[in-house]
């Protein structure tokens, strides 16, 4: 047997840039979901057209190709359409369970809190405030409360992955074209949406529009996979992306909040979030291009700071879900006790400690499980190589 052929290939080193970028998006969400938090003055939503949601869905598409698209292409016996769809269904079920837990914790918490202190109506839609007639609408995802509407979108996009991969296998241009047409339809007629019992306009994240940035993430992962994890492209493209991001800061900076005269250079139309306005997905893609084509970003992701962000990104579902619940408590605390410096520090330190502690705990258990799985495989290989007849003597 050819020794070179039998020698296992060295394992490819993990690129932590996507994990670290997702960690940044999760931290921004932690601040953005608490309007009274002073830290959200520095997040992307106040210094750009997009916010953390666009980054989150874009990277969900990127990670979904790595997890499911490549599994489909691998084929049987350890891959293929059936294996990938089974894994997608298990992931969707997990997302659904987290959605339900977050929702019921939110409803229970607010109902109990208002026994002791008034709670503004915008904390919980009036339909959820009394009785239990809302239960079926919630369980069937026909009712999506504010700040609890991104996981249902993720479930729907995951279920569409087999169709997306099928279109891509015919032609990458076909997948991109179909996705772009659907985005155009959503922007031309926003009424084409999934009904939401709590909102006459439908789902806040219109799936017809938001599938486009998910597909862009998938296609980015394919391109990066062909180039050792880096997004290819000419140097001038990175400069264009950098200039666009700088323009977004200049255009969207909250000048009035800082007591400054408005310095917006151009009267840009409102960047509608529900239908994913052009300015939004362009900014998210510009950020991904800059990060995934940057050697500096790659080196930073290996530092202690980069790894601290990456550990959050590796456990995005758990971190997002816990962060959403902690954000609810933060809003309630600030509503009841004010927004002074002591409260600001306590809320932000507590929130960061909570999500980071959970991420570290999960990462530790993942490493332990990987070590145990490796030891099991090694033991099985030793057993297979042991001569027949065992160790018994004559």
C-alpha positions in Angstrom: 0.0 0.0 0.0 1.2 3.5 -0.8 2.4 5.0 2.5 1.5 8.5 1.4 -2.0 7.5 0.5 -2.5 5.7 3.9 -1.1 8.6 5.9 -4.0 10.7 7.3 -4.1 14.3 6.2 -3.2 16.8 8.9 -6.3 18.4 10.4 -7.1 21.8 9.0 -6.7 24.5 11.5 -10.0 26.2 12.5 -10.5 29.7 11.3 -11.8 31.6 14.3 -12.7 34.9 12.5 -16.4 33.9 11.9 -16.8 32.8 15.5 -15.2 36.0 16.8 -17.4 38.2 14.6 -20.5 36.3 15.7 -19.4 36.9 19.3 -19.2 40.6 18.6 -22.7 40.5 17.1 -24.0 38.7 20.2 -22.5 41.3 22.6 -24.1 44.0 20.5 -27.5 42.3 20.8 -27.0 42.1 24.5 -26.8 45.9 24.6 -29.3 46.7 21.8 -32.2 44.9 23.3 -32.0 47.2 26.4 -32.9 50.7 25.0 -31.9 52.4 28.3 -28.4 50.8 28.1 -25.9 53.6 27.4 -23.5 51.1 25.8 -25.8 50.7 22.8 -24.7 54.2 21.7 -21.5 52.5 20.5 -23.0 49.5 18.7 -23.5 49.0 15.0 -27.1 50.1 15.1 -26.1 53.7 16.0 -23.0 53.9 13.8 -24.1 52.2 10.7 -27.1 51.2 8.5 -27.3 47.6 9.7 -27.2 46.2 13.2 -26.3 42.9 14.9 -29.3 41.1 13.4 -27.9 41.3 9.8 -24.5 40.0 11.0 -26.2 37.2 12.9 -28.3 36.0 9.9 -25.4 36.4 7.5 -23.1 34.3 9.6 -25.9 31.8 10.1 -25.9 31.2 6.4 -22.1 31.0 6.4 -22.1 28.4 9.2 -25.1 26.5 7.7 -23.1 25.7 4.6 -20.3 24.4 6.6 -22.6 22.3 8.7 -25.2 21.1 6.2 -24.3 22.1 2.7 -21.0 20.2 2.7 -22.7 17.2 4.4 -25.1 17.0 1.5 -22.3 17.1 -1.0 -20.4 14.4 0.9 -22.9 11.8 0.0 -23.7 8.4 1.7 -22.9 6.6 3.8 -21.9 9.4 6.2 -23.6 12.3 4.4 -26.1 13.1 1.6 -29.6 14.6 1.5 -31.2 12.3 4.1 -28.4 12.7 6.7 -28.3 16.5 6.2 -32.1 16.9 6.4 -32.2 14.8 9.6 -29.6 17.0 11.2 -31.4 20.1 10.1 -34.7 18.9 11.6 -32.9 18.2 14.9 -31.4 21.7 14.9 -34.8 23.2 14.1 -36.4 21.3 17.0 -33.7 22.6 19.3 -34.3 26.2 18.1 -38.0 25.8 18.6 -37.5 24.6 22.2 -35.2 27.6 23.0 -37.8 29.9 21.5 -40.6 28.5 23.7 -38.5 28.6 26.8 -37.5 32.2 26.2 -41.1 33.2 25.5 -42.7 31.5 28.5 -40.0 32.8 30.8 -40.6 36.3 29.5 -44.4 36.1 29.9 -44.2 34.6 33.4 -41.5 37.1 34.5 -43.4 40.2 33.4 -46.7 39.0 34.8 -45.1 38.4 38.2 -43.0 41.7 38.1 -46.0 43.9 37.6 -47.5 42.6 40.9 -44.9 44.7 42.6 -44.1 47.5 40.1 -45.8 48.9 37.0 -44.5 47.6 33.7 -44.9 49.6 30.4 -47.2 48.0 27.9 -44.4 47.7 25.3 -42.6 45.2 27.5 -45.3 42.6 26.5 -47.9 42.8 23.8 -51.4 43.4 25.2 -52.6 40.1 23.7 -50.1 38.2 25.9 -50.8 40.2 29.0 -53.9 38.4 30.2 -55.5 35.0 29.9 -54.2 32.0 28.0 -56.0 32.3 24.6 -52.6 33.3 23.1 -51.0 29.9 23.8 -51.8 28.1 20.6 -50.7 31.1 18.5 -47.4 31.1 20.3 -46.8 27.4 20.1 -47.5 27.4 16.3 -45.2 30.4 15.7 -48.2 32.5 14.6 -47.4 35.0 17.3 -43.9 36.4 17.5 -43.4 39.0 20.3 -40.8 41.8 20.0 -37.2 40.7 20.6 -38.3 37.0 20.2 -38.6 36.9 16.4 -35.3 36.0 15.0 -35.2 32.2 15.9 -38.4 31.5 14.0 -36.8 33.1 10.9 -33.7 30.9 11.5 -35.9 27.8 11.6 -37.5 28.7 8.3 -34.2 29.4 6.6 -32.7 26.1 7.8 -35.7 24.2 6.4 -35.1 25.9 3.1 -31.4 24.8 2.9 -32.0 21.6 0.8 -33.8 23.8 -1.8 -30.9 26.3 -1.7 -28.3 23.6 -2.2 -30.3 22.0 -5.0 -30.4 25.4 -6.8 -26.7 25.9 -6.2 -25.9 22.5 -7.6 -27.6 23.6 -10.8 -25.9 27.0 -10.8 -24.6 29.4 -8.2 -25.9 32.2 -10.4 -29.3 30.6 -10.4 -29.4 30.4 -6.5 -28.3 34.0 -6.2 -30.7 35.2 -8.9 -33.7 33.5 -7.4 -32.8 34.8 -3.9 -32.4 38.3 -5.3 -35.7 38.2 -7.0 -37.5 37.2 -3.8 -35.7 40.0 -2.0 -37.0 42.4 -4.7 -40.5 41.1 -4.4 -40.5 41.7 -0.6 -39.2 45.2 -1.0 -41.7 46.1 -3.8 -44.7 44.7 -1.8 -44.0 44.3 1.9 -47.5 43.0 2.5 -46.3 39.6 1.1 -45.3 38.2 4.5 -46.1 35.5 7.0 -49.1 36.5 9.3 -48.3 37.5 12.9 -51.1 37.5 15.4 -49.4 40.2 17.3 -48.6 42.5 14.3 -50.9 43.2 11.3 -47.8 43.8 9.2 -46.7 40.2 9.6 -43.3 38.8 10.7 -40.9 41.6 11.6 -38.1 39.8 9.8 -39.8 39.2 6.5 -38.5 35.8 5.4 -38.7 36.6 1.7 -36.3 39.5 2.2 -34.0 38.0 4.9 -33.4 34.8 3.0 -31.2 36.9 0.7 -28.6 37.7 3.3 -28.6 34.1 4.5 -27.9 33.0 0.9 -25.1 35.6 0.7 -23.6 34.0 3.8 -23.8 30.5 2.2 -22.1 31.6 -1.0 -19.4 33.4 1.0 -18.6 30.2 2.8 -18.3 28.4 -0.5 -15.9 31.0 -1.9 -13.9 31.0 1.4 -13.7 27.3 1.4 -12.0 27.3 -2.0 -9.5 29.8 -0.8 -8.3 28.3 2.6 -10.9 30.3 4.6 -10.2 33.7 3.0 -12.7 35.6 0.9 -10.9 36.1 -2.4 -11.1 39.4 -4.3 -9.0 42.3 -5.5 -7.5 44.8 -3.0 -9.6 47.6 -4.3 -12.8 45.7 -3.2 -11.6 45.7 0.4 -10.9 49.5 0.1 -14.4 50.0 -1.3 -15.9 48.0 1.6 -13.9 50.0 4.1 -15.0 53.3 2.6 -18.6 52.2 2.7 -18.3 51.3 6.4 -16.8 54.7 7.1 -19.5 56.4 5.2 -22.1 54.4 7.2 -20.6 55.7 10.5 -20.6 59.3 9.2 -24.1 59.1 7.9 -25.8 57.3 10.8 -23.9 58.6 13.9 -26.4 59.8 16.5 -25.2 63.4 16.5 -28.1 64.8 18.5 -27.6 62.3 21.3 -24.1 63.7 21.8 -25.2 67.3 21.5 -23.6 67.8 18.1 -25.1 69.4 14.9 -26.1 66.8 12.3 -23.2 66.2 9.9 -24.9 63.7 7.6 -23.4 64.2 4.1 -26.3 62.8 2.1 -30.1 62.4 2.6 -30.1 58.6 2.5 -33.6 57.0 2.4 -34.7 55.2 5.6 -33.0 51.8 5.8 -36.1 49.6 6.5 -35.1 46.6 8.6 -38.2 44.4 8.2 -37.6 44.1 4.4 -33.7 44.3 4.7 -33.0 47.5 2.9 -30.2 47.6 0.4 -28.0 49.7 2.7 -28.3 47.1 5.4 -27.2 44.0 3.6 -24.4 45.9 1.8 -23.0 46.9 5.1 -23.2 43.4 6.6 -21.4 42.0 3.5 -18.8 44.8 3.7 -18.0 43.8 7.2 -17.7 40.1 6.3 -15.4 40.9 3.3 -13.1 43.1 5.5 -12.9 40.5 8.3 -12.6 37.3 6.1 -10.0 38.8 3.8 -7.9 40.3 6.6 -4.7 38.7 7.9 -4.9 41.1 10.8 -8.3 39.8 11.8 -7.1 36.2 11.5 -4.2 36.9 13.8 -6.5 38.8 16.3 -8.9 35.8 16.4 -6.0 33.7 17.8 -5.2 36.1 20.6 -6.8 35.9 24.1 -9.2 38.7 23.2 -10.2 37.1 19.9 -10.7 33.7 21.6 -12.9 35.4 24.3 -15.2 36.5 21.5 -14.9 33.2 19.6 -16.1 31.2 22.6 -19.3 33.2 22.5 -19.7 32.7 18.8 -19.2 28.9 19.1 -22.3 28.7 21.4 -24.4 31.3 19.7 -27.8 29.8 20.4 -27.3 29.4 24.1 -25.6 32.8 24.5 -28.3 34.5 22.5 -31.1 32.9 24.4 -29.6 33.6 27.9 -28.8 37.2 26.7 -32.4 37.7 25.7 -33.7 36.7 29.1 -31.1 38.8 30.9 -32.0 41.7 28.7 -35.6 41.4 29.9 -34.5 41.5 33.5 -32.2 44.5 32.7 -35.1 46.4 31.2 -37.3 45.6 34.2 -34.6 46.7 36.7 -33.9 49.9 34.8 -37.6 50.7 34.6 -38.1 50.1 38.3 -34.9 51.5 39.7 -33.6 54.0 37.2 -30.7 54.2 34.7 -27.9 55.7 36.9 -24.3 54.7 36.7 -24.6 52.1 39.4 -27.5 50.3 37.7 -25.7 50.6 34.3 -22.6 49.0 35.6 -24.4 46.2 37.5 -26.6 45.4 34.5 -23.8 45.3 32.0 -21.3 43.4 34.2 -24.0 40.9 35.2 -25.0 40.4 31.6 -21.5 39.9 30.4 -20.6 37.6 33.2 -23.7 35.5 32.6 -23.3 34.9 28.9 -19.5 34.5 29.1 -19.8 32.1 32.0 -22.3 29.9 30.2 -20.1 30.0 27.0 -17.0 28.9 29.0 -18.9 26.1 30.7 -20.3 24.8 27.4 -16.9 25.1 25.7 -15.3 23.0 28.5 -17.9 20.3 28.2 -17.5 20.3 24.4 -13.8 19.7 24.8 -14.3 17.0 27.3 -16.8 15.3 25.0 -14.3 15.5 22.1 -11.5 14.0 24.2 -13.7 11.1 25.3 -14.8 10.5 21.7 -11.1 10.5 20.6 -10.2 8.0 23.3 -13.1 5.8 22.3 -12.0 5.8 18.7 -8.4 5.1 19.7 -9.5 2.2 21.8 -11.6 0.8 19.0 -8.5 1.0 16.6 -6.3 -0.8 19.2 -8.9 -3.5 19.5 -9.2 -3.9 15.7 -5.4 -4.2 15.4 -5.1 -6.8 18.2 -4.2 -10.3 16.7 -7.0 -12.9 16.7 -6.8 -15.4 19.5 -6.0 -12.9 22.2 -3.2 -13.2 24.7 -3.8 -16.8 25.9 -0.7 -19.1 26.0 -0.4 -22.7 24.7 
